[in-house]
Amino acid sequence: MIFAESDIDAIWLTFKLATTVTVLLLVIGTPLAWWLARNRSIWKSIVGSLVAMPLVLPPTVLGFYLLILMGPEGVVGQFTQAIGLGTLPFTFGGLVVASILYSMPFVVQPIQNAMESIGERPLEVAATLRAGPWDRFFSVVLPLAKPGIITASILGFAHTVGEFGVILMIGGNIPGETQVVSVQIYDHVESLEYTQAHVLAASMIAFSFVVLFGLYWFQRKQNLNGFRLGS
């Protein structure tokens, strides 16, 4: 397969976006997942529903309202202009914000499930050893939730790579700035450049298969290890 220069730029931008979003989502999503795993109030249902909304919401709907919020007349747009950042739509920063919101459930939910499966016993034992809340979180919770965190990282990265609707709404199609692989494929098809579209699309299929195969292999390995430890 031979990629055009514009395709290589799109691939690099996609990798940069997915990496940035995944790292930020882990920083934001891990404490949020811990709060959701521990909270029992009505706020858990409200926040959990908001986090999960991108799973059922059409990407264009989310993109449309983000475009309004981050535009010149929007609340976020006025704030970013006031601090000298300008507006976020049609910039890489805008893509990062939109992708974080759109991929959040793919990171938060696996980590939350892993943290909920820990149970109370390990935390109670750590507390009897005089471990404070922060010590318990970093020395007990995070190590035990490691499989969920790895799964979340893979899903968050892969989902960001495959985004299209939100990306097109917020970023448009600016080469080198917002033109990621999914948008580049769309651009090739619009231009009737089917050979180039085939090359990129086939690469995305191969990438998706490798990611999913690796994820299922990792989960199977974890399940087998858990079975052996429980035997």
MARVEXRO-436846 format. One line per 5 residues: number of its first residue (from 1); for each residue x, y, z of N, C-alpha, C. Coordinates in nm, 3 decimals. Layout:
NUM) X/Y/Z/X/Y/Z/X/Y/Z  ... $
***
This chain:
1) 0.083/-0.119/0.000/0.000/0.000/0.000/0.088/0.126/0.000  0.056/0.221/-0.089/0.130/0.345/-0.097/0.037/0.458/-0.059  0.074/0.531/0.045/-0.007/0.642/0.091/0.039/0.772/0.025  -0.058/0.856/-0.012/-0.025/0.990/-0.059/0.024/1.073/0.059  0.089/1.184/0.029/0.142/1.270/0.135/0.030/1.321/0.225 $
6) -0.083/1.356/0.165/-0.196/1.404/0.243/-0.252/1.294/0.334  -0.243/1.168/0.287/-0.288/1.056/0.369/-0.198/1.037/0.491  -0.067/1.051/0.469/0.028/1.037/0.580/0.005/1.147/0.683  -0.021/1.268/0.636/-0.051/1.379/0.728/-0.177/1.349/0.809  -0.278/1.292/0.742/-0.404/1.258/0.811/-0.382/1.147/0.914 $
11) -0.301/1.049/0.878/-0.271/0.940/0.972/-0.197/0.993/1.094  -0.097/1.078/1.071/-0.022/1.136/1.183/-0.113/1.220/1.272  -0.200/1.301/1.212/-0.292/1.385/1.290/-0.389/1.299/1.370  -0.434/1.190/1.310/-0.526/1.099/1.379/-0.457/1.035/1.499  -0.335/0.990/1.481/-0.259/0.930/1.592/-0.234/1.033/1.702 $
16) -0.199/1.154/1.664/-0.175/1.261/1.761/-0.303/1.292/1.840  -0.416/1.300/1.769/-0.543/1.328/1.835/-0.583/1.215/1.930  -0.574/1.091/1.882/-0.614/0.976/1.963/-0.527/0.962/2.088  -0.397/0.986/2.074/-0.306/0.977/2.188/-0.337/1.085/2.291  -0.353/1.208/2.243/-0.383/1.321/2.332/-0.514/1.298/2.407 $
21) -0.617/1.257/2.333/-0.749/1.236/2.394/-0.745/1.121/2.494  -0.676/1.014/2.462/-0.669/0.898/2.553/-0.602/0.935/2.684  -0.490/1.007/2.677/-0.420/1.048/2.798/-0.508/1.139/2.884  -0.571/1.238/2.820/-0.656/1.330/2.895/-0.778/1.259/2.953  -0.834/1.164/2.878/-0.950/1.090/2.927/-0.914/1.004/3.048 $
26) -0.795/0.946/3.049/-0.753/0.868/3.165/-0.737/0.957/3.288  -0.683/1.077/3.268/-0.666/1.171/3.379/-0.802/1.217/3.432  -0.894/1.246/3.340/-1.027/1.294/3.380/-1.117/1.178/3.422  -1.113/1.071/3.344/-1.209/0.962/3.363/-1.183/0.873/3.482  -1.057/0.857/3.523/-1.027/0.767/3.635/-1.089/0.816/3.766 $
31) -1.067/0.941/3.808/-1.135/0.987/3.930/-1.286/0.992/3.916  -1.335/1.024/3.795/-1.479/1.026/3.772/-1.537/0.885/3.787  -1.467/0.786/3.733/-1.511/0.647/3.746/-1.511/0.602/3.891  -1.411/0.644/3.967/-1.403/0.609/4.109/-1.519/0.672/4.185  -1.553/0.797/4.152/-1.666/0.863/4.217/-1.797/0.791/4.184 $
36) -1.813/0.752/4.058/-1.934/0.680/4.018/-1.941/0.542/4.084  -1.824/0.479/4.101/-1.822/0.345/4.163/-1.856/0.350/4.311  -1.826/0.462/4.376/-1.845/0.472/4.521/-1.974/0.544/4.560  -2.026/0.627/4.471/-2.140/0.710/4.506/-2.270/0.630/4.499  -2.361/0.659/4.589/-2.491/0.591/4.592/-2.607/0.690/4.588 $
41) -2.579/0.817/4.566/-2.684/0.918/4.564/-2.748/0.928/4.425  -2.851/1.013/4.415/-2.918/1.034/4.288/-2.825/1.095/4.185  -2.721/1.165/4.235/-2.625/1.227/4.143/-2.549/1.124/4.060  -2.535/1.004/4.114/-2.467/0.900/4.037/-2.546/0.870/3.909  -2.677/0.859/3.919/-2.759/0.831/3.802/-2.756/0.946/3.703 $
46) -2.756/1.069/3.755/-2.754/1.185/3.667/-2.621/1.196/3.593  -2.511/1.189/3.669/-2.378/1.201/3.607/-2.350/1.082/3.515  -2.388/0.962/3.561/-2.368/0.843/3.478/-2.443/0.852/3.346  -2.563/0.906/3.349/-2.642/0.923/3.227/-2.577/1.024/3.132  -2.526/1.133/3.190/-2.459/1.234/3.107/-2.333/1.176/3.041 $
51) -2.257/1.098/3.118/-2.136/1.036/3.063/-2.169/0.939/2.951  -2.279/0.865/2.966/-2.315/0.761/2.869/-2.392/0.814/2.748  -2.434/0.939/2.750/-2.517/0.991/2.642/-2.457/0.977/2.502  -2.326/0.995/2.484/-2.269/0.977/2.350/-2.290/0.837/2.290  -2.321/0.738/2.376/-2.346/0.603/2.324/-2.475/0.597/2.241 $
56) -2.571/0.684/2.271/-2.700/0.681/2.202/-2.729/0.808/2.124  -2.652/0.914/2.151/-2.676/1.042/2.086/-2.611/1.045/1.948  -2.682/1.088/1.845/-2.618/1.102/1.713/-2.499/1.197/1.720  -2.387/1.162/1.659/-2.268/1.248/1.666/-2.294/1.390/1.617  -2.380/1.404/1.517/-2.408/1.538/1.464/-2.480/1.625/1.566 $
61) -2.562/1.565/1.652/-2.631/1.642/1.756/-2.529/1.697/1.855  -2.440/1.610/1.903/-2.336/1.653/1.996/-2.247/1.757/1.930  -2.209/1.733/1.805/-2.124/1.827/1.732/-2.191/1.962/1.712  -2.320/1.961/1.684/-2.394/2.086/1.661/-2.394/2.174/1.786  -2.426/2.114/1.902/-2.432/2.194/2.024/-2.294/2.235/2.073 $
66) -2.195/2.153/2.048/-2.058/2.194/2.081/-2.014/2.309/1.993  -2.057/2.306/1.867/-2.025/2.414/1.774/-2.084/2.546/1.823  -2.207/2.540/1.875/-2.271/2.660/1.928/-2.202/2.707/2.056  -2.175/2.612/2.147/-2.113/2.648/2.275/-1.973/2.706/2.257  -1.896/2.649/2.164/-1.758/2.691/2.146/-1.742/2.800/2.042 $
71) -1.853/2.838/1.976/-1.849/2.943/1.876/-1.833/3.081/1.937  -1.823/3.185/1.855/-1.799/3.321/1.905/-1.906/3.371/2.002  -2.031/3.326/1.985/-2.140/3.372/2.071/-2.170/3.274/2.185  -2.105/3.162/2.188/-2.131/3.062/2.290/-2.061/3.094/2.421  -2.106/3.029/2.528/-2.047/3.053/2.661/-1.900/3.014/2.662 $
76) -1.870/2.897/2.611/-1.730/2.851/2.608/-1.648/2.937/2.514  -1.706/2.972/2.400/-1.636/3.056/2.302/-1.601/3.192/2.356  -1.692/3.253/2.430/-1.665/3.384/2.489/-1.556/3.376/2.594  -1.557/3.263/2.668/-1.453/3.245/2.771/-1.315/3.227/2.707  -1.307/3.140/2.605/-1.176/3.117/2.540/-1.125/3.242/2.470 $
81) -1.216/3.324/2.419/-1.174/3.450/2.358/-1.126/3.549/2.464  -1.192/3.548/2.581/-1.155/3.641/2.688/-1.016/3.612/2.742  -0.974/3.483/2.740/-0.841/3.448/2.792/-0.736/3.440/2.680  -0.776/3.484/2.560/-0.681/3.495/2.451/-0.659/3.370/2.368  -0.747/3.270/2.380/-0.731/3.146/2.303/-0.807/3.148/2.172 $
86) -0.891/3.249/2.152/-0.974/3.251/2.032/-1.087/3.151/2.046  -1.145/3.111/1.934/-1.251/3.010/1.937/-1.194/2.874/1.900  -1.256/2.769/1.954/-1.204/2.633/1.936/-1.251/2.561/1.810  -1.371/2.590/1.756/-1.412/2.519/1.635/-1.311/2.537/1.520  -1.292/2.429/1.444/-1.201/2.426/1.329/-1.055/2.442/1.370 $
91) -1.025/2.393/1.491/-0.887/2.386/1.539/-0.862/2.249/1.600  -0.735/2.215/1.619/-0.702/2.087/1.681/-0.753/2.082/1.824  -0.746/2.194/1.895/-0.797/2.199/2.032/-0.945/2.169/2.037  -1.020/2.218/1.940/-1.163/2.188/1.933/-1.189/2.040/1.912  -1.106/1.977/1.829/-1.119/1.832/1.807/-1.093/1.755/1.936 $
96) -0.995/1.800/2.014/-0.963/1.733/2.140/-1.081/1.740/2.236  -1.139/1.859/2.251/-1.253/1.876/2.342/-1.370/1.789/2.299  -1.404/1.794/2.169/-1.517/1.716/2.118/-1.492/1.566/2.132  -1.370/1.524/2.105/-1.338/1.382/2.113/-1.340/1.331/2.258  -1.298/1.415/2.352/-1.302/1.377/2.493/-1.446/1.349/2.534 $
101) -1.537/1.438/2.498/-1.678/1.420/2.535/-1.738/1.299/2.465  -1.704/1.279/2.337/-1.765/1.172/2.259/-1.711/1.035/2.297  -1.585/1.028/2.339/-1.525/0.899/2.375/-1.528/0.869/2.524  -1.579/0.961/2.603/-1.575/0.945/2.749/-1.637/0.815/2.800  -1.756/0.773/2.752/-1.813/0.649/2.807/-1.728/0.526/2.780 $
106) -1.650/0.528/2.673/-1.566/0.414/2.640/-1.446/0.402/2.734  -1.417/0.508/2.807/-1.308/0.507/2.905/-1.363/0.495/3.047  -1.465/0.574/3.079/-1.517/0.577/3.215/-1.582/0.445/3.254  -1.665/0.389/3.168/-1.742/0.270/3.205/-1.655/0.147/3.233  -1.555/0.114/3.151/-1.469/-0.001/3.186/-1.394/0.018/3.318 $
111) -1.347/0.141/3.344/-1.277/0.166/3.469/-1.374/0.158/3.586  -1.493/0.213/3.569/-1.594/0.207/3.675/-1.630/0.063/3.709  -1.651/-0.019/3.605/-1.684/-0.161/3.628/-1.572/-0.233/3.702  -1.447/-0.203/3.665/-1.332/-0.266/3.732/-1.324/-0.223/3.878  -1.351/-0.097/3.904/-1.344/-0.046/4.042/-1.459/-0.101/4.127 $
116) -1.576/-0.115/4.068/-1.689/-0.170/4.143/-1.666/-0.316/4.178  -1.592/-0.388/4.093/-1.566/-0.530/4.118/-1.464/-0.553/4.229  -1.394/-0.448/4.270/-1.294/-0.462/4.377/-1.361/-0.499/4.509  -1.477/-0.438/4.536/-1.546/-0.465/4.662/-1.488/-0.384/4.778  -1.542/-0.405/4.894/-1.503/-0.328/5.011/-1.387/-0.391/5.088 $
121) -1.373/-0.523/5.079/-1.277/-0.594/5.164/-1.134/-0.542/5.150  -1.077/-0.528/5.027/-0.939/-0.478/5.017/-0.922/-0.339/5.077  -1.023/-0.254/5.062/-1.014/-0.119/5.117/-1.020/-0.121/5.270  -1.102/-0.210/5.324/-1.111/-0.221/5.470/-0.980/-0.272/5.528  -0.918/-0.368/5.461/-0.789/-0.419/5.508/-0.684/-0.309/5.505 $
126) -0.683/-0.231/5.394/-0.586/-0.122/5.384/-0.610/-0.017/5.492  -0.738/0.008/5.524/-0.771/0.107/5.627/-0.722/0.061/5.764  -0.730/-0.070/5.791/-0.681/-0.121/5.921/-0.530/-0.107/5.932  -0.463/-0.097/5.818/-0.317/-0.077/5.817/-0.282/0.072/5.814  -0.383/0.155/5.845/-0.367/0.300/5.855/-0.337/0.367/5.723 $
131) -0.384/0.309/5.614/-0.370/0.373/5.483/-0.480/0.477/5.467  -0.442/0.599/5.431/-0.539/0.705/5.411/-0.612/0.689/5.278  -0.710/0.775/5.251/-0.787/0.766/5.126/-0.700/0.770/5.001  -0.601/0.860/4.999/-0.514/0.869/4.881/-0.427/0.744/4.869  -0.376/0.696/4.982/-0.294/0.574/4.981/-0.375/0.455/4.930 $
136) -0.499/0.444/4.976/-0.584/0.334/4.934/-0.613/0.342/4.784  -0.633/0.464/4.735/-0.664/0.481/4.594/-0.546/0.441/4.505  -0.426/0.489/4.541/-0.310/0.465/4.455/-0.246/0.327/4.478  -0.253/0.274/4.600/-0.185/0.148/4.628/-0.277/0.026/4.620  -0.408/0.050/4.627/-0.502/-0.062/4.623/-0.594/-0.055/4.500 $
141) -0.663/0.056/4.486/-0.765/0.067/4.381/-0.705/0.062/4.241  -0.607/0.148/4.215/-0.549/0.153/4.079/-0.484/0.020/4.037  -0.403/-0.044/4.123/-0.346/-0.172/4.082/-0.452/-0.279/4.054  -0.557/-0.285/4.137/-0.661/-0.386/4.116/-0.749/-0.353/3.996  -0.757/-0.224/3.962/-0.839/-0.183/3.846/-0.758/-0.177/3.717 $
146) -0.634/-0.222/3.722/-0.545/-0.213/3.605/-0.604/-0.276/3.479  -0.665/-0.396/3.485/-0.724/-0.452/3.361/-0.830/-0.360/3.299  -0.914/-0.300/3.384/-1.015/-0.208/3.333/-0.954/-0.083/3.274  -0.845/-0.034/3.333/-0.778/0.085/3.282/-0.714/0.057/3.147  -0.654/-0.061/3.132/-0.595/-0.098/3.003/-0.703/-0.112/2.896 $
151) -0.814/-0.177/2.931/-0.925/-0.190/2.838/-0.979/-0.053/2.798  -0.992/0.036/2.896/-1.041/0.171/2.868/-0.946/0.247/2.775  -0.817/0.230/2.795/-0.718/0.298/2.710/-0.730/0.251/2.565  -0.744/0.121/2.547/-0.755/0.066/2.412/-0.883/0.113/2.345  -0.995/0.105/2.417/-1.123/0.145/2.360/-1.127/0.295/2.332 $
156) -1.074/0.375/2.424/-1.072/0.520/2.403/-0.990/0.559/2.282  -0.873/0.499/2.267/-0.786/0.528/2.154/-0.853/0.487/2.023  -0.904/0.364/2.019/-0.964/0.311/1.897/-1.089/0.390/1.857  -1.170/0.425/1.956/-1.292/0.500/1.926/-1.260/0.639/1.871  -1.158/0.702/1.926/-1.117/0.834/1.876/-1.067/0.825/1.732 $
161) -0.994/0.720/1.701/-0.945/0.701/1.565/-1.062/0.689/1.466  -1.170/0.624/1.508/-1.282/0.600/1.418/-1.387/0.708/1.413  -1.370/0.818/1.487/-1.471/0.923/1.489/-1.483/0.992/1.353  -1.606/1.033/1.322/-1.628/1.104/1.196/-1.725/1.221/1.211  -1.850/1.191/1.256/-1.953/1.293/1.261/-1.916/1.413/1.346 $
166) -1.871/1.387/1.469/-1.833/1.496/1.559/-1.713/1.572/1.503  -1.618/1.499/1.448/-1.498/1.560/1.393/-1.533/1.654/1.278  -1.620/1.609/1.189/-1.657/1.690/1.073/-1.734/1.814/1.115  -1.820/1.801/1.217/-1.898/1.915/1.263/-1.810/2.020/1.330  -1.717/1.976/1.413/-1.635/2.069/1.490/-1.510/2.114/1.413 $
171) -1.450/2.021/1.339/-1.321/2.053/1.276/-1.327/2.084/1.129  -1.436/2.043/1.063/-1.441/2.063/0.919/-1.341/1.972/0.849  -1.276/2.026/0.747/-1.185/1.944/0.664/-1.064/2.028/0.626  -0.985/2.064/0.727/-0.869/2.151/0.704/-0.742/2.065/0.703  -0.675/2.049/0.588/-0.554/1.965/0.581/-0.448/2.010/0.682 $
176) -0.393/1.910/0.754/-0.287/1.939/0.849/-0.335/1.994/0.981  -0.463/2.029/0.991/-0.516/2.088/1.114/-0.630/2.005/1.173  -0.726/1.968/1.090/-0.841/1.891/1.139/-0.876/1.774/1.048  -0.799/1.752/0.943/-0.831/1.646/0.846/-0.772/1.513/0.892  -0.851/1.439/0.971/-0.808/1.308/1.020/-0.842/1.201/0.916 $
181) -0.809/1.075/0.946/-0.824/0.969/0.847/-0.969/0.951/0.802  -1.063/0.950/0.896/-1.203/0.929/0.858/-1.253/1.038/0.764  -1.212/1.162/0.790/-1.250/1.273/0.702/-1.176/1.264/0.569  -1.053/1.219/0.573/-0.975/1.204/0.448/-1.038/1.100/0.356  -1.088/0.991/0.413/-1.157/0.890/0.332/-1.280/0.951/0.267 $
186) -1.356/1.026/0.344/-1.475/1.095/0.292/-1.436/1.191/0.180  -1.326/1.261/0.197/-1.278/1.355/0.096/-1.240/1.283/-0.033  -1.172/1.167/-0.019/-1.135/1.088/-0.138/-1.260/1.040/-0.213  -1.360/0.994/-0.141/-1.482/0.944/-0.205/-1.554/1.058/-0.276  -1.560/1.174/-0.212/-1.626/1.289/-0.275/-1.555/1.329/-0.403 $
191) -1.424/1.309/-0.407/-1.345/1.344/-0.525/-1.334/1.229/-0.624  -1.408/1.119/-0.597/-1.407/0.998/-0.681/-1.268/0.935/-0.687  -1.189/0.954/-0.584/-1.056/0.893/-0.577/-1.068/0.762/-0.500  -1.127/0.663/-0.564/-1.160/0.539/-0.495/-1.038/0.455/-0.457  -0.932/0.464/-0.536/-0.811/0.387/-0.503/-0.752/0.434/-0.371 $
196) -0.738/0.565/-0.356/-0.685/0.619/-0.231/-0.779/0.591/-0.115  -0.910/0.597/-0.142/-1.008/0.567/-0.037/-0.997/0.422/0.006  -0.977/0.331/-0.092/-0.961/0.189/-0.060/-0.840/0.166/0.030  -0.730/0.232/-0.003/-0.607/0.214/0.074/-0.627/0.254/0.221  -0.685/0.372/0.241/-0.708/0.419/0.378/-0.814/0.336/0.449 $
201) -0.922/0.303/0.378/-1.030/0.226/0.440/-0.982/0.086/0.480  -0.904/0.022/0.392/-0.850/-0.110/0.424/-0.757/-0.104/0.545  -0.681/0.005/0.555/-0.592/0.022/0.670/-0.672/0.036/0.798  -0.786/0.108/0.791/-0.872/0.123/0.909/-0.933/-0.010/0.950  -0.973/-0.091/0.851/-1.028/-0.224/0.882/-0.924/-0.310/0.951 $
206) -0.802/-0.308/0.898/-0.694/-0.387/0.958/-0.663/-0.338/1.100  -0.660/-0.208/1.117/-0.634/-0.150/1.249/-0.743/-0.191/1.348  -0.869/-0.182/1.305/-0.981/-0.218/1.393/-0.975/-0.364/1.435  -0.942/-0.452/1.339/-0.933/-0.594/1.371/-0.822/-0.622/1.471  -0.705/-0.561/1.449/-0.591/-0.583/1.538/-0.623/-0.534/1.679 $
211) -0.687/-0.417/1.689/-0.721/-0.361/1.819/-0.820/-0.450/1.893  -0.926/-0.492/1.823/-1.028/-0.576/1.887/-0.973/-0.714/1.923  -0.891/-0.770/1.834/-0.830/-0.899/1.864/-0.740/-0.889/1.987  -0.661/-0.781/1.993/-0.575/-0.761/2.109/-0.654/-0.742/2.238  -0.767/-0.671/2.227/-0.850/-0.648/2.344/-0.912/-0.778/2.393 $
216) -0.967/-0.859/2.301/-1.028/-0.987/2.341/-0.923/-1.084/2.395  -0.804/-1.081/2.336/-0.696/-1.168/2.385/-0.657/-1.128/2.527  -0.646/-0.998/2.550/-0.611/-0.950/2.683/-0.718/-0.987/2.785  -0.846/-0.969/2.750/-0.955/-1.002/2.843/-0.959/-1.152/2.870  -0.936/-1.233/2.766/-0.934/-1.379/2.785/-0.821/-1.421/2.876 $
221) -0.704/-1.357/2.858/-0.589/-1.387/2.944/-0.619/-1.350/3.089  -0.683/-1.236/3.111/-0.718/-1.194/3.246/-0.819/-1.291/3.309  -0.915/-1.336/3.230/-1.015/-1.430/3.281/-0.951/-1.564/3.319  -0.856/-1.609/3.236/-0.787/-1.735/3.266/-0.702/-1.723/3.392  -0.635/-1.608/3.406/-0.553/-1.586/3.525/-0.640/-1.581/3.651 $
226) -0.756/-1.516/3.637/-0.849/-1.510/3.750/-0.902/-1.647/3.787  -0.927/-1.729/3.686/-0.976/-1.867/3.712/-0.869/-1.949/3.783  -0.743/-1.934/3.741/-0.636/-2.010/3.805/-0.615/-1.968/3.949  -0.624/-1.835/3.973/-0.606/-1.786/4.110/-0.720/-1.831/4.200  -0.838/-1.847/4.140/-0.954/-1.888/4.221/-0.963/-2.036/4.241 $
231) -0.881/-2.111/4.167/-0.886/-2.258/4.177/-0.816/-2.307/4.304 $
***
